[in-house]
Amino acid sequence: MIALLDRPDRSGLIANVACALTIVIVLNALIFGLGWEGPSQRAPAFLPPPIVIGVVWLALFPCMAFARWELNRGMAERADKAGLIVVFALCSTYPFYTGGLNSDLVGEAANVTLALLAGGLAARYARRTPRATAWLVPLVLWLGFASVAGAFTLVR
């Protein structure tokens, strides 16, 4: 399966997107099944409802898959792919170390860390694989928004 994910052709794209969608659908099912979707009591009013947040992640995971596929097409170095895999893994486990721990502070630290990491990767990819950068911009914007929302939550 790993070899299929590393292919630069259409089958690699399909495999990357299918893998990402499977993971995010399973995660959303777990989040909503365990009742972790509720916002903090101190969450700002501008935070969208949990179902919208789930839909946003349903779009962001395939964006990361497209970025990975673009890296495969651009013959990126292993370090480039590894960084994106780390971001994907951290985004995949995010609900467990925020909702599971029920900690606004941990959630804020995760948002800021992920935003900086994803932004750094996007900047790194900009010259060699600009399309990969384009696919990461929505993730960076969302994590920036989540960081602002988390800061409001902590200040309240």
Secondary structure, DSSP 8 states (H G I E B T S, - for coil): -HHHHT-SSHHHHHHHHHHHHHHHHHHHHHHHHHTTTS--TT--TTS--HHHHHHHHHHHHHHHHHHHHHHHHTT--HHHHHHHHHHHHHHHHHHHHHTTTT-HHHHHHHHHHHHHHHHHHHHHHHHH-HHHHHHHHHHHHHHHHHHHHHHHHHH-
